[in-house]
Amino acid sequence: MYSIKYDKTMKLNKIKLLVFLCFFITSCADYHVQKKSTKKEKKYFTSSGFALIYDDQIYKQKIVNKKLSNDEVMVIHSSLKRNTPIKIINPTNSNFIETKISKTASYPKIFSVVITEKIATILDLDKNNPYLEIIEVKKNKKFIAKKTNTFEEERNVSEKAPVDEIKINDLTVEKKSKKKKLTSESKFIILISDFYYLDSASNLKNELIQKIQADNISIKKINNKKYRLFAGPFKNFNSLKTTYISLNNLGFENLNIYKE
């Protein structure tokens, strides 16, 4: 009898042990196996170039196909969707404004954005050279709740603590007495493309010189693996428009303009 009971007890213990081991192995497998995330991190829009300052004439002339109210903070962009939160910066004086895209519409590609007169005044843009930077910002409750009229309060505070350098990521605003203006020495370039090989850049340079009758297309060596083809420098916005439009007509889109 004792032997039978002992055998039953041993068998029961073995069964319990097997169940425990199976449970343990399954738990470990579940713990170590992780699914790789296939979600791609969103790339936020950033651009630099010239602004088209709205007035009713450009709407009547069908340069822009949607209307704005110049007394309000309003922005038109060709690709960013309505209500996309953005920051618009005047890099010459660090003035900025945070707002949202008001409308999506078509306008000449030489312009990066269409803004109202009120925004141009807040940024203190040089209307002869309305150069600015646009940065899409992450959506969050704090930004959405933030009203545009808080800009004046922020400017009053930040003017008491001016900065020595101008940086895109710097949220401060310099004192009016220290604002940098675009002068006759300010120059702009149109970035056409970057190339891995110098020969490729040279071939396109020669072709463009013939097609658009431009003598200010150059190549700059960035490093041993990058050669930059660009047009310029240009003294102001008006002097680069013809070259820019000619390049657009040849199929060069989304050309960036940089200030030297």
ZIURRA-V328980 format. One record per pair of residues at least 6 apart in sequence whose C-alpha atoms are under 6 Angstrom apart, sorted by the first residue. I is the first residue (numbers start at 1). J is the second residue. Records with the same first field share a line. If there is no record, write none. Layout:
BEGIN
I = J + J
END
This chain:
BEGIN
44 = 136
45 = 136
46 = 134 + 135
47 = 133 + 134
48 = 132 + 133
49 = 112 + 131 + 132 + 257
50 = 111 + 112 + 130 + 131
51 = 111 + 112 + 113 + 114 + 130
52 = 111 + 114
53 = 114 + 115 + 116
54 = 115 + 116
63 = 107
64 = 107
70 = 116 + 117
71 = 118
73 = 119
74 = 102 + 116
75 = 101 + 102 + 114 + 115
76 = 102 + 103 + 104 + 114
77 = 104 + 113
78 = 104 + 105 + 106
82 = 101 + 102 + 103
83 = 100 + 101
84 = 100 + 101
85 = 99 + 100 + 137
86 = 98 + 99 + 100 + 135 + 136 + 137
87 = 97 + 98 + 134 + 135
88 = 96 + 97 + 133 + 134
89 = 95 + 96 + 132 + 133
90 = 123 + 132
92 = 180
93 = 179 + 180
94 = 173
95 = 123 + 173
129 = 237
158 = 172 + 173
159 = 173 + 174 + 175
162 = 174 + 175
187 = 233 + 234 + 235 + 259 + 260
188 = 233 + 234 + 258 + 259 + 260
189 = 231 + 232 + 233 + 257 + 258
190 = 230 + 231 + 257
191 = 230 + 256
192 = 229 + 230
193 = 229
194 = 227 + 228
195 = 201 + 226 + 227
196 = 225 + 226
216 = 231 + 232
217 = 230 + 231
218 = 229 + 230
219 = 228 + 229
220 = 227 + 228
221 = 227
234 = 240
END
